Amino acid sequence: MIHALYIFILVCIGFSCSIDSRRSVLSDFDNTTNIKLTVLPIESVELGELMDMVPFDSILIVNEVFKEKIFKCFFVKNGYKASTFINRGKGPNELMFPGLLCNLNNNIFSTYDANQKQLVYFNVNDIIRNIYKFEKVINIDLPGLIVFQSYPLNDSLIIFTGIFEEGKYCLFNSVSGNTIIDVEFPTDEEHQEENNYIKSMAHQGEIAIKPDKKKFVFVCRNGYFDICSVSQDGIYLEKRNLYYLSEYKSIKNNVVAHSSKSEYAFHSVETTDSCIYMIYSGRTQDEFGSEYIAGNNILVYDWNGNPVVNFKTDRYLHRMTIDRNNLIIYGYCINPVTGEPEIVTGQLPKH
C-alpha cells in the first residue's frame, strides 16, 4: 500500500551526481528581517517524531504519526499537554497513517489517512472537552488514482495530490463523484520522456489554500512553487516560480531518488489573504545529513508570486505553522546544543 508517509521517506533517498549552478532563491529578496524565536515550555520527552502541527488560539495540535496514540494537544502558554488522543488502528475513531493537517476554520481541522482512504475531520471544541471522535468522515474511492494528501475547499470540493496519469493536481467533488485532473509538471530535457507516474513521485509536495478558497499554492523540494486558481469548473495554473529542478532518477519499482547534492527547496507552506509563507532550506543531504530539510528562511510572497520579505530565524526549522489571525509562528526544530526536539514560537511583523 502506498500512503502519504512514503513521500517523506522517498525524499530522503539520495544519490551522488554533479549538478549545474542554479538561480539563487534568496537573491530575489531585497528585504530581510531577523526573527528571534523562543522555546515553548514543552518538555522534550513529550515530543516524538512530528509530521505536522496546527494552531488554534491557545492550543497547538501535533501529529506524531508513528505513535500508538497519534495526536497531542498542548496549551501554548504553559506547555501543558492537555491530551493524547486517537488510537492507531482500523476501528471506529481510529487512524492508521494520517498525513498533513489542514486548518479549515476557527475550530475544524482535517487529515487524510491514505491507508484507509478516508478524509477525516476533527472539531477542536470536542478535543478541549476530551471528546475524541471524528466530526465527519469522507471515504475516498477513486479507482486508478493514488492519493497522498487531501485539502478540502468546502463541503464538497477537495484538492488531492498523488499519482495521476493525466496531470499534477486532482479536484474531486465528493457529492457528484466527478474528478478533474489538470496542470502539467515542470520538466527538463533529461526527464521530458518520463511518464506522469515517475513525475508524480518526483514532484510530491504540499498545498496551502488561500482563506477565500479561490486559490492555492503548491510547494516542494524541487526548486519551484505553483500558484493556482480553483473553482468547481477546474484548476488553472496562474504562476510558476521556477528557480531550479532537483536532480533525480527512477530506480527499481518506480521509486524516485533525488540527488544527495541537490538543494532541498520549500516546505511548510501557510497562507493569509495577502501573502504566502514557506520555509526555504537550500541545504544538501551530502553536507547536512538528516538536517538538510531544515531551514532558517521563511520566505513571504504575495499571491502574484512576487517576493515580499525573507524572515530569517535564529533556528533551523524542520516544520512550521502560522496562527494566521495573529501572525504567530510555531516551529519544530532540534536544539543545536542538546540535540533534543523543541517547539519554538515568535511574532512575525506585519508587512
BALOBA-1460 file (C-alpha; in Angstrom, 3 decimals):
// residues 351
<rec num="1" residu="m" x="0.000" y="0.000" z="0.000"/>
<rec num="2" residu="i" x="1.394" y="3.401" z="-0.983"/>
<rec num="3" residu="h" x="0.497" y="6.091" z="1.516"/>
<rec num="4" residu="a" x="1.429" y="9.636" z="2.407"/>
<rec num="5" residu="l" x="4.348" y="8.684" z="4.609"/>
<rec num="6" residu="y" x="6.194" y="7.310" z="1.593"/>
<rec num="7" residu="i" x="6.620" y="10.864" z="0.360"/>
<rec num="8" residu="f" x="8.672" y="11.768" z="3.380"/>
<rec num="9" residu="i" x="10.725" y="8.587" z="3.072"/>
<rec num="10" residu="l" x="11.353" y="8.936" z="-0.650"/>
<rec num="11" residu="v" x="12.689" y="12.461" z="-0.460"/>
<rec num="12" residu="c" x="15.438" y="11.254" z="1.877"/>
<rec num="13" residu="i" x="16.800" y="8.706" z="-0.609"/>
<rec num="14" residu="g" x="19.856" y="10.187" z="-2.227"/>
<rec num="15" residu="f" x="22.462" y="9.511" z="-4.888"/>
<rec num="16" residu="s" x="25.520" y="11.464" z="-5.869"/>
<rec num="17" residu="c" x="25.858" y="13.325" z="-9.160"/>
<rec num="18" residu="s" x="27.144" y="16.618" z="-10.468"/>
<rec num="19" residu="i" x="24.650" y="19.456" z="-10.783"/>
<rec num="20" residu="d" x="24.729" y="22.781" z="-12.550"/>
<rec num="21" residu="s" x="24.708" y="26.086" z="-10.734"/>
<rec num="22" residu="r" x="21.161" y="27.263" z="-10.010"/>
<rec num="23" residu="r" x="19.276" y="30.501" z="-9.876"/>
<rec num="24" residu="s" x="19.521" y="31.688" z="-6.273"/>
<rec num="25" residu="v" x="16.217" y="31.738" z="-4.386"/>
<rec num="26" residu="l" x="17.375" y="34.194" z="-1.727"/>
<rec num="27" residu="s" x="18.709" y="36.684" z="-4.266"/>
<rec num="28" residu="d" x="15.096" y="37.563" z="-5.124"/>
<rec num="29" residu="f" x="14.632" y="39.162" z="-1.707"/>
<rec num="30" residu="d" x="15.795" y="42.733" z="-1.119"/>
<rec num="31" residu="n" x="14.072" y="42.847" z="2.288"/>
<rec num="32" residu="t" x="15.356" y="40.578" z="5.082"/>
<rec num="33" residu="t" x="14.177" y="40.736" z="8.705"/>
<rec num="34" residu="n" x="15.745" y="38.738" z="11.536"/>
<rec num="35" residu="i" x="13.300" y="36.872" z="13.790"/>
<rec num="36" residu="k" x="14.250" y="35.624" z="17.261"/>
<rec num="37" residu="l" x="12.278" y="32.575" z="18.355"/>
<rec num="38" residu="t" x="11.595" y="31.478" z="21.927"/>
<rec num="39" residu="v" x="11.207" y="27.918" z="23.171"/>
<rec num="40" residu="l" x="7.764" y="26.890" z="24.357"/>
<rec num="41" residu="p" x="7.786" y="25.232" z="27.811"/>
<rec num="42" residu="i" x="7.021" y="21.803" z="26.356"/>
<rec num="43" residu="e" x="9.276" y="19.076" z="27.724"/>
<rec num="44" residu="s" x="11.359" y="17.421" z="25.003"/>
<rec num="45" residu="v" x="10.311" y="13.996" z="26.253"/>
<rec num="46" residu="e" x="6.768" y="14.875" z="25.164"/>
<rec num="47" residu="l" x="7.835" y="15.415" z="21.540"/>
<rec num="48" residu="g" x="8.192" y="12.419" z="19.264"/>
<rec num="49" residu="e" x="8.667" y="12.179" z="15.510"/>
<rec num="50" residu="l" x="6.454" y="15.053" z="14.451"/>
<rec num="51" residu="m" x="4.883" y="15.113" z="10.991"/>
<rec num="52" residu="d" x="2.783" y="18.263" z="11.252"/>
<rec num="53" residu="m" x="1.060" y="20.699" z="13.617"/>
<rec num="54" residu="v" x="-1.816" y="23.172" z="13.568"/>
<rec num="55" residu="p" x="-2.584" y="26.078" z="15.981"/>
<rec num="56" residu="f" x="-5.943" y="27.209" z="17.341"/>
<rec num="57" residu="d" x="-5.531" y="30.323" z="19.502"/>
<rec num="58" residu="s" x="-4.322" y="28.940" z="22.863"/>
<rec num="59" residu="i" x="-3.657" y="25.340" z="21.776"/>
<rec num="60" residu="l" x="-1.385" y="23.504" z="19.379"/>
<rec num="61" residu="i" x="-2.315" y="20.129" z="17.859"/>
<rec num="62" residu="v" x="0.613" y="17.963" z="16.726"/>
<rec num="63" residu="n" x="0.587" y="14.814" z="14.606"/>
<rec num="64" residu="e" x="3.103" y="12.195" z="15.764"/>
<rec num="65" residu="v" x="2.104" y="9.701" z="13.134"/>
<rec num="66" residu="f" x="4.238" y="6.770" z="14.312"/>
<rec num="67" residu="k" x="2.894" y="6.729" z="17.875"/>
<rec num="68" residu="e" x="0.175" y="4.377" z="19.096"/>
<rec num="69" residu="k" x="-1.790" y="7.468" z="20.095"/>
<rec num="70" residu="i" x="-1.346" y="9.762" z="17.143"/>
<rec num="71" residu="f" x="-2.244" y="13.316" z="18.238"/>
<rec num="72" residu="k" x="-1.232" y="15.536" z="21.139"/>
<rec num="73" residu="c" x="-2.830" y="18.770" z="22.293"/>
<rec num="74" residu="f" x="-0.672" y="21.373" z="24.086"/>
<rec num="75" residu="f" x="-1.514" y="24.701" z="25.691"/>
<rec num="76" residu="v" x="0.959" y="27.125" z="24.164"/>
<rec num="77" residu="k" x="1.263" y="29.481" z="27.146"/>
<rec num="78" residu="n" x="2.440" y="26.963" z="29.732"/>
<rec num="79" residu="g" x="3.399" y="23.965" z="27.556"/>
<rec num="80" residu="y" x="0.936" y="21.722" z="29.383"/>
<rec num="81" residu="k" x="-0.062" y="18.585" z="27.485"/>
<rec num="82" residu="a" x="-3.845" y="18.617" z="27.658"/>
<rec num="83" residu="s" x="-4.399" y="15.276" z="25.954"/>
<rec num="84" residu="t" x="-3.113" y="12.468" z="23.754"/>
<rec num="85" residu="f" x="-5.784" y="11.068" z="21.502"/>
<rec num="86" residu="i" x="-6.828" y="8.844" z="18.576"/>
<rec num="87" residu="n" x="-5.526" y="5.286" z="18.647"/>
<rec num="88" residu="r" x="-3.721" y="3.694" z="15.749"/>
<rec num="89" residu="g" x="-5.994" y="1.106" z="14.208"/>
<rec num="90" residu="k" x="-8.782" y="0.387" z="11.751"/>
<rec num="91" residu="g" x="-11.696" y="0.610" z="14.158"/>
<rec num="92" residu="p" x="-14.215" y="3.425" z="14.733"/>
<rec num="93" residu="n" x="-12.485" y="6.756" z="15.514"/>
<rec num="94" residu="e" x="-9.067" y="5.227" z="14.781"/>
<rec num="95" residu="l" x="-6.477" y="6.060" z="12.123"/>
<rec num="96" residu="m" x="-3.553" y="4.189" z="10.623"/>
<rec num="97" residu="f" x="-1.271" y="6.734" z="8.910"/>
<rec num="98" residu="p" x="-2.770" y="10.243" z="8.825"/>
<rec num="99" residu="g" x="-0.918" y="12.842" z="6.785"/>
<rec num="100" residu="l" x="-0.624" y="16.611" z="6.944"/>
<rec num="101" residu="l" x="-3.123" y="18.683" z="8.926"/>
<rec num="102" residu="c" x="-5.403" y="21.281" z="7.308"/>
<rec num="103" residu="n" x="-6.794" y="24.146" z="9.381"/>
<rec num="104" residu="l" x="-10.217" y="24.672" z="7.816"/>
<rec num="105" residu="n" x="-11.637" y="27.396" z="10.075"/>
<rec num="106" residu="n" x="-11.513" y="28.535" z="13.692"/>
<rec num="107" residu="n" x="-12.304" y="25.108" z="15.143"/>
<rec num="108" residu="i" x="-12.120" y="22.409" z="12.432"/>
<rec num="109" residu="f" x="-9.101" y="20.624" z="11.012"/>
<rec num="110" residu="s" x="-8.761" y="17.628" z="8.721"/>
<rec num="111" residu="t" x="-6.279" y="14.939" z="7.770"/>
<rec num="112" residu="y" x="-6.202" y="12.205" z="5.138"/>
<rec num="113" residu="d" x="-5.464" y="8.584" z="6.032"/>
<rec num="114" residu="a" x="-4.119" y="7.140" z="2.784"/>
<rec num="115" residu="n" x="-4.015" y="3.655" z="4.280"/>
<rec num="116" residu="q" x="-7.766" y="3.625" z="4.896"/>
<rec num="117" residu="k" x="-8.607" y="6.098" z="2.091"/>
<rec num="118" residu="q" x="-10.511" y="8.372" z="4.448"/>
<rec num="119" residu="l" x="-10.634" y="12.140" z="4.801"/>
<rec num="120" residu="v" x="-11.309" y="12.774" z="8.495"/>
<rec num="121" residu="y" x="-12.450" y="15.985" z="10.200"/>
<rec num="122" residu="f" x="-11.956" y="16.976" z="13.863"/>
<rec num="123" residu="n" x="-13.661" y="19.610" z="15.993"/>
<rec num="124" residu="v" x="-11.238" y="21.368" z="18.337"/>
<rec num="125" residu="n" x="-14.037" y="22.206" z="20.772"/>
<rec num="126" residu="d" x="-14.621" y="18.470" z="21.222"/>
<rec num="127" residu="i" x="-10.917" y="17.869" z="21.839"/>
<rec num="128" residu="i" x="-10.806" y="20.555" z="24.529"/>
<rec num="129" residu="r" x="-13.753" y="18.795" z="26.217"/>
<rec num="130" residu="n" x="-11.920" y="15.437" z="25.960"/>
<rec num="131" residu="i" x="-14.340" y="14.117" z="23.343"/>
<rec num="132" residu="y" x="-12.261" y="12.219" z="20.819"/>
<rec num="133" residu="k" x="-14.485" y="11.321" z="17.903"/>
<rec num="134" residu="f" x="-14.448" y="12.187" z="14.228"/>
<rec num="135" residu="e" x="-16.539" y="15.199" z="13.280"/>
<rec num="136" residu="k" x="-17.014" y="13.810" z="9.764"/>
<rec num="137" residu="v" x="-15.543" y="11.116" z="7.520"/>
<rec num="138" residu="i" x="-15.448" y="11.094" z="3.707"/>
<rec num="139" residu="n" x="-14.469" y="7.786" z="2.116"/>
<rec num="140" residu="i" x="-12.323" y="8.344" z="-0.962"/>
<rec num="141" residu="d" x="-12.708" y="5.545" z="-3.508"/>
<rec num="142" residu="l" x="-11.204" y="6.654" z="-6.812"/>
<rec num="143" residu="p" x="-10.217" y="3.639" z="-8.933"/>
<rec num="144" residu="g" x="-6.934" y="4.130" z="-10.738"/>
<rec num="145" residu="l" x="-5.870" y="7.124" z="-8.628"/>
<rec num="146" residu="i" x="-3.346" y="7.030" z="-5.798"/>
<rec num="147" residu="v" x="-3.988" y="9.872" z="-3.346"/>
<rec num="148" residu="f" x="-1.251" y="11.073" z="-0.974"/>
<rec num="149" residu="q" x="-2.726" y="14.231" z="0.567"/>
<rec num="150" residu="s" x="-6.108" y="15.982" z="0.604"/>
<rec num="151" residu="y" x="-7.050" y="19.642" z="1.017"/>
<rec num="152" residu="p" x="-10.775" y="20.444" z="1.422"/>
<rec num="153" residu="l" x="-12.012" y="23.645" z="-0.199"/>
<rec num="154" residu="n" x="-15.590" y="23.425" z="1.046"/>
<rec num="155" residu="d" x="-18.226" y="20.822" z="1.925"/>
<rec num="156" residu="s" x="-17.924" y="19.128" z="-1.463"/>
<rec num="157" residu="l" x="-14.734" y="20.181" z="-3.308"/>
<rec num="158" residu="i" x="-11.396" y="18.619" z="-2.349"/>
<rec num="159" residu="i" x="-7.941" y="19.032" z="-3.908"/>
<rec num="160" residu="f" x="-5.757" y="15.918" z="-3.997"/>
<rec num="161" residu="t" x="-2.073" y="15.379" z="-4.596"/>
<rec num="162" residu="g" x="-0.850" y="11.915" z="-5.518"/>
<rec num="163" residu="i" x="-0.180" y="9.876" z="-8.643"/>
<rec num="164" residu="f" x="-2.421" y="10.786" z="-11.569"/>
<rec num="165" residu="e" x="-1.746" y="9.870" z="-15.203"/>
<rec num="166" residu="e" x="-3.429" y="12.979" z="-16.620"/>
<rec num="167" residu="g" x="-1.679" y="15.708" z="-14.631"/>
<rec num="168" residu="k" x="-0.415" y="17.180" z="-11.408"/>
<rec num="169" residu="y" x="-3.493" y="18.070" z="-9.309"/>
<rec num="170" residu="c" x="-6.876" y="16.420" z="-8.837"/>
<rec num="171" residu="l" x="-10.088" y="18.287" z="-7.992"/>
<rec num="172" residu="f" x="-12.732" y="15.947" z="-6.552"/>
<rec num="173" residu="n" x="-16.428" y="16.646" z="-5.970"/>
<rec num="174" residu="s" x="-17.493" y="14.366" z="-3.118"/>
<rec num="175" residu="v" x="-21.189" y="14.951" z="-3.889"/>
<rec num="176" residu="s" x="-21.182" y="14.204" z="-7.619"/>
<rec num="177" residu="g" x="-18.124" y="11.929" z="-7.603"/>
<rec num="178" residu="n" x="-16.606" y="13.864" z="-10.524"/>
<rec num="179" residu="t" x="-12.852" y="14.405" z="-10.798"/>
<rec num="180" residu="i" x="-10.860" y="16.964" z="-12.790"/>
<rec num="181" residu="i" x="-7.112" y="16.377" z="-13.209"/>
<rec num="182" residu="d" x="-5.020" y="19.181" z="-14.659"/>
<rec num="183" residu="v" x="-1.732" y="21.163" z="-14.785"/>
<rec num="184" residu="e" x="1.440" y="19.809" z="-16.351"/>
<rec num="185" residu="f" x="4.633" y="19.044" z="-14.452"/>
<rec num="186" residu="p" x="7.727" y="21.171" z="-14.971"/>
<rec num="187" residu="t" x="10.314" y="19.252" z="-16.908"/>
<rec num="188" residu="d" x="13.774" y="19.403" z="-18.387"/>
<rec num="189" residu="e" x="15.496" y="17.662" z="-21.265"/>
<rec num="190" residu="e" x="16.596" y="14.718" z="-19.135"/>
<rec num="191" residu="h" x="13.100" y="13.887" z="-17.840"/>
<rec num="192" residu="q" x="10.744" y="15.040" z="-20.579"/>
<rec num="193" residu="e" x="10.107" y="11.489" z="-21.844"/>
<rec num="194" residu="e" x="9.110" y="10.148" z="-18.424"/>
<rec num="195" residu="n" x="5.501" y="9.241" z="-17.708"/>
<rec num="196" residu="n" x="3.415" y="11.078" z="-15.137"/>
<rec num="197" residu="y" x="3.784" y="8.247" z="-12.629"/>
<rec num="198" residu="i" x="7.502" y="8.968" z="-12.299"/>
<rec num="199" residu="k" x="6.977" y="12.728" z="-12.429"/>
<rec num="200" residu="s" x="4.321" y="12.465" z="-9.704"/>
<rec num="201" residu="m" x="6.717" y="10.613" z="-7.446"/>
<rec num="202" residu="a" x="9.481" y="13.132" z="-8.107"/>
<rec num="203" residu="h" x="7.330" y="16.248" z="-7.628"/>
<rec num="204" residu="q" x="5.369" y="15.499" z="-4.470"/>
<rec num="205" residu="g" x="4.952" y="18.382" z="-2.043"/>
<rec num="206" residu="e" x="2.239" y="20.171" z="-0.119"/>
<rec num="207" residu="i" x="-0.549" y="22.672" z="-0.632"/>
<rec num="208" residu="a" x="-1.972" y="25.613" z="1.315"/>
<rec num="209" residu="i" x="-5.297" y="27.162" z="0.363"/>
<rec num="210" residu="k" x="-5.991" y="30.883" z="0.349"/>
<rec num="211" residu="p" x="-8.604" y="31.787" z="3.005"/>
<rec num="212" residu="d" x="-11.114" y="32.857" z="0.324"/>
<rec num="213" residu="k" x="-10.807" y="29.326" z="-1.190"/>
<rec num="214" residu="k" x="-10.261" y="30.715" z="-4.690"/>
<rec num="215" residu="k" x="-6.533" y="29.974" z="-4.952"/>
<rec num="216" residu="f" x="-3.935" y="27.586" z="-3.616"/>
<rec num="217" residu="v" x="-0.165" y="27.344" z="-3.577"/>
<rec num="218" residu="f" x="1.874" y="24.170" z="-4.031"/>
<rec num="219" residu="v" x="5.485" y="23.923" z="-2.804"/>
<rec num="220" residu="c" x="8.044" y="21.138" z="-2.955"/>
<rec num="221" residu="r" x="11.721" y="20.325" z="-2.571"/>
<rec num="222" residu="n" x="12.367" y="20.705" z="-6.317"/>
<rec num="223" residu="g" x="13.112" y="24.413" z="-6.501"/>
<rec num="224" residu="y" x="9.747" y="25.785" z="-7.633"/>
<rec num="225" residu="f" x="6.237" y="26.543" z="-6.451"/>
<rec num="226" residu="d" x="2.872" y="26.877" z="-8.207"/>
<rec num="227" residu="i" x="0.063" y="29.366" z="-7.622"/>
<rec num="228" residu="c" x="-3.258" y="28.110" z="-8.990"/>
<rec num="229" residu="s" x="-6.812" y="29.395" z="-9.110"/>
<rec num="230" residu="v" x="-9.558" y="26.874" z="-8.459"/>
<rec num="231" residu="s" x="-13.324" y="26.655" z="-8.875"/>
<rec num="232" residu="q" x="-15.843" y="23.891" z="-9.343"/>
<rec num="233" residu="d" x="-15.003" y="24.027" z="-13.058"/>
<rec num="234" residu="g" x="-11.307" y="23.245" z="-12.724"/>
<rec num="235" residu="i" x="-7.766" y="24.129" z="-11.686"/>
<rec num="236" residu="y" x="-5.719" y="26.744" z="-13.564"/>
<rec num="237" residu="l" x="-2.001" y="27.414" z="-13.202"/>
<rec num="238" residu="e" x="-1.568" y="31.183" z="-12.760"/>
<rec num="239" residu="k" x="2.123" y="31.427" z="-11.833"/>
<rec num="240" residu="r" x="5.028" y="29.014" z="-11.538"/>
<rec num="241" residu="n" x="8.111" y="30.410" z="-9.823"/>
<rec num="242" residu="l" x="10.827" y="28.102" z="-11.123"/>
<rec num="243" residu="y" x="14.290" y="28.567" z="-9.624"/>
<rec num="244" residu="y" x="15.739" y="25.145" z="-10.464"/>
<rec num="245" residu="l" x="14.738" y="21.498" z="-10.787"/>
<rec num="246" residu="s" x="16.212" y="18.989" z="-8.395"/>
<rec num="247" residu="e" x="18.243" y="16.162" z="-9.921"/>
<rec num="248" residu="y" x="16.544" y="12.786" z="-9.552"/>
<rec num="249" residu="k" x="16.411" y="9.374" z="-11.155"/>
<rec num="250" residu="s" x="13.990" y="6.481" z="-11.177"/>
<rec num="251" residu="i" x="15.248" y="3.266" z="-9.608"/>
<rec num="252" residu="k" x="13.618" y="-0.154" z="-9.335"/>
<rec num="253" residu="n" x="9.882" y="-0.489" z="-8.598"/>
<rec num="254" residu="n" x="9.295" y="3.105" z="-9.716"/>
<rec num="255" residu="v" x="10.931" y="4.557" z="-6.628"/>
<rec num="256" residu="v" x="12.389" y="8.019" z="-7.228"/>
<rec num="257" residu="a" x="15.714" y="9.046" z="-5.713"/>
<rec num="258" residu="h" x="16.783" y="12.685" z="-5.509"/>
<rec num="259" residu="s" x="20.426" y="13.600" z="-5.728"/>
<rec num="260" residu="s" x="22.149" y="13.981" z="-2.369"/>
<rec num="261" residu="k" x="23.847" y="17.052" z="-3.870"/>
<rec num="262" residu="s" x="20.564" y="18.785" z="-4.769"/>
<rec num="263" residu="e" x="19.447" y="21.649" z="-2.581"/>
<rec num="264" residu="y" x="16.210" y="20.993" z="-0.731"/>
<rec num="265" residu="a" x="13.899" y="23.902" z="-1.506"/>
<rec num="266" residu="f" x="10.456" y="24.556" z="0.030"/>
<rec num="267" residu="h" x="8.123" y="23.066" z="2.630"/>
<rec num="268" residu="s" x="5.701" y="24.021" z="5.436"/>
<rec num="269" residu="v" x="3.610" y="26.415" z="3.376"/>
<rec num="270" residu="e" x="0.995" y="28.658" z="5.036"/>
<rec num="271" residu="t" x="-1.229" y="31.439" z="3.712"/>
<rec num="272" residu="t" x="-3.124" y="34.583" z="4.624"/>
<rec num="273" residu="d" x="-5.425" y="36.714" z="2.469"/>
<rec num="274" residu="s" x="-2.463" y="38.729" z="1.206"/>
<rec num="275" residu="c" x="0.615" y="36.500" z="1.472"/>
<rec num="276" residu="i" x="2.185" y="33.059" z="1.178"/>
<rec num="277" residu="y" x="4.726" y="31.832" z="3.755"/>
<rec num="278" residu="m" x="7.096" y="28.914" z="3.237"/>
<rec num="279" residu="i" x="10.308" y="27.527" z="4.680"/>
<rec num="280" residu="y" x="13.266" y="27.512" z="2.325"/>
<rec num="281" residu="s" x="16.151" y="25.190" z="3.194"/>
<rec num="282" residu="g" x="18.729" y="25.483" z="0.416"/>
<rec num="283" residu="r" x="20.805" y="22.731" z="2.057"/>
<rec num="284" residu="t" x="22.034" y="19.410" z="0.676"/>
<rec num="285" residu="q" x="21.968" y="15.933" z="2.156"/>
<rec num="286" residu="d" x="25.666" y="15.492" z="1.393"/>
<rec num="287" residu="e" x="26.582" y="18.432" z="3.612"/>
<rec num="288" residu="f" x="23.950" y="18.334" z="6.364"/>
<rec num="289" residu="g" x="22.758" y="14.729" z="6.567"/>
<rec num="290" residu="s" x="19.287" y="14.313" z="8.085"/>
<rec num="291" residu="e" x="19.179" y="18.040" z="8.921"/>
<rec num="292" residu="y" x="19.202" y="19.075" z="5.264"/>
<rec num="293" residu="i" x="15.465" y="19.758" z="5.102"/>
<rec num="294" residu="a" x="15.658" y="22.243" z="7.999"/>
<rec num="295" residu="g" x="15.670" y="25.908" z="7.019"/>
<rec num="296" residu="n" x="16.010" y="29.294" z="8.718"/>
<rec num="297" residu="n" x="14.457" y="31.332" z="5.913"/>
<rec num="298" residu="i" x="10.703" y="31.910" z="5.999"/>
<rec num="299" residu="l" x="10.064" y="33.372" z="2.581"/>
<rec num="300" residu="v" x="6.994" y="35.548" z="2.036"/>
<rec num="301" residu="y" x="5.468" y="36.060" z="-1.420"/>
<rec num="302" residu="d" x="2.282" y="37.808" z="-2.495"/>
<rec num="303" residu="w" x="-0.396" y="35.908" z="-4.415"/>
<rec num="304" residu="n" x="1.146" y="37.018" z="-7.717"/>
<rec num="305" residu="g" x="4.378" y="35.233" z="-6.784"/>
<rec num="306" residu="n" x="6.308" y="38.439" z="-6.056"/>
<rec num="307" residu="p" x="8.879" y="38.320" z="-3.213"/>
<rec num="308" residu="v" x="7.881" y="40.383" z="-0.163"/>
<rec num="309" residu="v" x="10.288" y="39.642" z="2.697"/>
<rec num="310" residu="n" x="12.634" y="36.950" z="3.993"/>
<rec num="311" residu="f" x="12.126" y="36.328" z="7.717"/>
<rec num="312" residu="k" x="15.451" y="34.854" z="8.795"/>
<rec num="313" residu="t" x="15.020" y="32.861" z="12.016"/>
<rec num="314" residu="d" x="17.664" y="32.045" z="14.605"/>
<rec num="315" residu="r" x="16.723" y="28.349" z="14.493"/>
<rec num="316" residu="y" x="16.656" y="25.868" z="11.626"/>
<rec num="317" residu="l" x="13.080" y="24.622" z="11.418"/>
<rec num="318" residu="h" x="12.017" y="21.155" z="10.303"/>
<rec num="319" residu="r" x="8.385" y="22.199" z="10.262"/>
<rec num="320" residu="m" x="6.382" y="25.349" z="10.893"/>
<rec num="321" residu="t" x="2.808" y="26.556" z="11.087"/>
<rec num="322" residu="i" x="1.292" y="30.010" z="11.494"/>
<rec num="323" residu="d" x="-1.591" y="31.361" z="13.547"/>
<rec num="324" residu="r" x="-2.854" y="33.451" z="10.646"/>
<rec num="325" residu="n" x="-5.109" y="35.625" z="12.838"/>
<rec num="326" residu="n" x="-2.197" y="36.837" z="14.956"/>
<rec num="327" residu="l" x="0.815" y="36.109" z="12.680"/>
<rec num="328" residu="i" x="2.405" y="33.928" z="15.356"/>
<rec num="329" residu="i" x="4.759" y="31.255" z="14.065"/>
<rec num="330" residu="y" x="5.270" y="27.844" z="15.684"/>
<rec num="331" residu="g" x="8.248" y="25.776" z="14.597"/>
<rec num="332" residu="y" x="9.583" y="22.293" z="15.278"/>
<rec num="333" residu="c" x="13.356" y="22.082" z="15.493"/>
<rec num="334" residu="i" x="16.278" y="20.287" z="17.110"/>
<rec num="335" residu="n" x="18.213" y="22.117" z="19.822"/>
<rec num="336" residu="p" x="21.720" y="22.621" z="18.366"/>
<rec num="337" residu="v" x="23.362" y="22.086" z="21.776"/>
<rec num="338" residu="t" x="21.341" y="19.299" z="23.427"/>
<rec num="339" residu="g" x="20.109" y="17.546" z="20.293"/>
<rec num="340" residu="e" x="16.605" y="17.414" z="21.808"/>
<rec num="341" residu="p" x="13.403" y="18.300" z="19.913"/>
<rec num="342" residu="e" x="11.716" y="21.616" z="20.691"/>
<rec num="343" residu="i" x="8.727" y="23.705" z="19.716"/>
<rec num="344" residu="v" x="9.657" y="27.368" z="19.243"/>
<rec num="345" residu="t" x="7.483" y="30.398" z="18.615"/>
<rec num="346" residu="g" x="7.717" y="34.033" z="17.585"/>
<rec num="347" residu="q" x="5.765" y="37.046" z="16.387"/>
<rec num="348" residu="l" x="6.035" y="37.841" z="12.700"/>
<rec num="349" residu="p" x="5.941" y="41.558" z="11.844"/>
<rec num="350" residu="k" x="3.117" y="42.860" z="9.707"/>
<rec num="351" residu="h" x="4.224" y="43.803" z="6.212"/>
